Structure formats: structure tokens, C-alpha cells
Amino acid sequence: MKKILVVSANEKITETVRTGCAAFIDDFELIIKTDKAEAISFINFELPELKILDYTSPDCDAGAILQAIHDDPWLHYGGVMAVCADRATVKKIEACKDHNLLSIQTVDSFSLHFGRMLRILWQNRQFLIMRGLQDTLSGEENGSFVCGTDPFDFSFYTMFLTNYLFNTNRINEEQRMNLQIALSELLSNALEHGNLNISHQEKMEWLETHDDTSGLIAQRAAEPQYTAKQITLLYNIGKEKSVFSISDEGNGFVWHEYISDTVPGRGLDIVRTLVTDLAYNERGNRVTFSIKNQVNASNTVPSIMSNLHREEFKDRQIVCHQNEPTNDLFFIVSGRYAVYSNRKLVSVLTPADVFIGEMSFLLNDRRSATIMAVGGGTLIRIHKAEFLHLIRVYPHYCLFLSRMLAQRLSRQTQATVKIASELFMLQGK
């Protein structure tokens, strides 16, 4: 069951969340806090998958809570919704570009959209699993989002998807920003010029007397012939690259007239510099593009380890030898590391595995394997005395790491049971 923490004294906000959660009573557990210290303690020890921070309740100090989450992004990433009193506050928080935020809305907008957002989160629950507690990432992940005529969907899906890719180390910070821009531009084009058939001239004339196009979009979307039209965003997340496709139900356009090497500044020209393999179908109502994934690198380091010494390892350099009495723990910042037991290769560790040497570290035992860097990489060495000191200062990390190791043991147990079952079936034949 996923935990939803609401830090709010605003009854409209808390009631909105209660109503939304009622439809998912077996999937989401709702916790409401009004005190900043209690909220931060709950976040540290319970690691709720979704945090809703109310900026309309001054005593809750939502800004300080978001800062606490921001200060330790490795432990507390993603799944934050901010609710504000007005558009000015929304824009102020948007300017911070915090990658933890899934949405920033006014109270009225939050009340209108929360039920739909919760349904999206439920349909894509794997995006909310905490770092280190998820199964080893598979070779591919495929999925889709379907948008209507509300531009809010675009911003939510864009933040949801790009934050997930960043927090699972598929893309770095620069790639995250590039992907957000590309998705926002292409989804807006699909809505405005595709499904709603708004011409460039109509858009420019509207902007001469209005701050944005929201009123024009709402006006056009209310017309019967446009109301039911949808946009589909497909994604395929692979090991080496991620591919995206956006389709609308409009008449299409002569796309090659809008991509030019000689006329700078157009939206599609900007997008083309941010992604690769940008291509339209012949009709012009479906666009695909890809981005190259980051490989064997971690975007964030636990705050308790940020001041510890980093060690660089060259290709084929030994990290530790089998049967060594040392029991230091290593946090994997980047690279790949071959694990040899009795001179046989048994596995390869990457940043997805988080640590090297946790068993000998915890059991005060000799090294059970030899670890060798493959192609070079960076590790943070943690001596036991240092680790124990850090745990005394940050006790919630002890609970988190225990959960992570328990999850890893559970996966290994499941794999062992599966292998034993397969062997039994083979012997039965």
C-alpha cells in the first residue's frame, strides 16, 4: 500500500485528498499532518511515496519541508505536489525547478484535478517506488498516457515521466530539462495545431491581447467537433536509449516546412537540437524522437556520504580481494564492477546495486569475493566507524538501508524458490 502524506490545515485540500483516496482505499493510505517537525520526521522514517504540501497554511511551513526533501534527494526523491493560494506563488515555486515536484497548483486547480492525478499514479505505481526498494530494472519499460484537451495533463505527464527517468538514473539533469522542453513543445503542438486546429496566425493574434493561450484553448476545446479528441504519448525506456511517440487526431500538417536549417527560433528547430531522431509520419500527426540514456552513473549521493572521500578506479583495478579481512562498505557512484568468487565471474554490479560489500560489512566477515572495476568508475569508501557515527546522527538511514537489504534478500529468496521449482519440474520429467 502506498502512503500519501498531506501536510495541511486547509480543510478544502484535506477533503479533496480524502475524497480522491476513497476510490483507492486498498491502494493508498492517507496520513495528515499539520506540524512541520512531525511531517519531516514522518517523511524520514516512513518514506511516503507521495507528499502533498500546502503553501496556504503558514504554520505548516511547506517551503521548509520541501527544502528538507531537496537537501537529501537520494533518500527523498519524487512524488511531491505543491498547493498554493494564487498563481503568483505557483510561478515562484516553478522558478525553483525542483525535480521532486510532480505538480504545482492553486487550491481550485488541485481540487479539480487531484482525482485524475491519483488515478494516473495508481495506473503507473512503479513510478512511485522508493529508491533501492524496486526490483532490478528490466531491459525495457513500455507504457502510454492518453491526454484530452486540458493542458494540465501535459505538464503532469511531462513532470511524472522526466522525474522518473532522472530518479532512476536513466538521464542526467541536463537531459531532464531538455526532455521536459521537448515534450512540452510537442504536446502543445499536438493540442493547439493538431486536435484544435488553431493556426499560427490565430495564436499570435490572441497573444497580442492575452498573457497566454489558455483561454483560446478552452474556447476552441468547447466546440463539439473538438471536445472528444485525444493525444497519445507512448514511451519505450530501454537500456541504451528511450523512445517517445506523440500522436494526435488532427488533420496533420506539412511538417518539413516548419523544420529549417536556415530559419532559427522556431519551436521544432529548438526541439531538434535537444533530442535525436526527430521524425514525423507522412500525414504529420505523429512525431517520434529518442534520447540516449545515461549508463552506469548515479545522479545523486546520499547526503550522509556527500562529504566522504571519493576513490577513482581504473579499468581492471581491484577494489577488494576475496578473503581479505577488511569490511569497508562502498557506495557506487559510477561504473561497472565484476564480482569473482573462486576466480569465476558471478555477477556485475552497477549504481543500480547501490553498494559493494554490504554482507562482510554487516557480518564483520572476510570478503566473499574479489571485485574488479570494468572500464573505470567512482566509489565512496565508508569505514565502519564512520558509518556508525553517521547512523547515530541520521538514524532514519539505518531503517531505510535495512529495508533495502531486506528487499534484496526477498528477491534472492524468490529467485532461489523459482530455480528450485524449475529443477523439481525437470527432475519430474
Salt bridges, closest charged atoms under 4 A:
GLU15 OE1 - ARG18 NH1 3.82
GLU46 OE1 - LYS3 NZ 3.99
ASP61 OD2 - LYS36 NZ 3.95
ASP98 OD2 - HIS70 ND1 3.03
ASP108 OD1 - LYS12 NZ 2.65
GLU141 OE2 - ARG170 NH2 2.55
ASP150 OD2 - HIS113 NE2 3.63
ASP150 OD2 - ARG116 NH2 3.50
ASP153 OD1 - ARG116 NH2 2.75
GLU173 OE2 - ARG176 NH2 2.87
GLU192 OE1 - LYS203 NZ 2.94
GLU202 OE2 - ARG220 NH2 2.95
GLU223 OE2 - ARG220 NE 3.72
ASP261 OD1 - ARG272 NH2 2.88
ASP269 OD1 - ARG272 NH2 3.65
GLU311 OE2 - ARG381 NE 2.76
ASP328 OD2 - ARG381 NH1 3.07
ASP328 OD1 - HIS383 ND1 3.18
GLU358 OE2 - ARG408 NH1 2.50
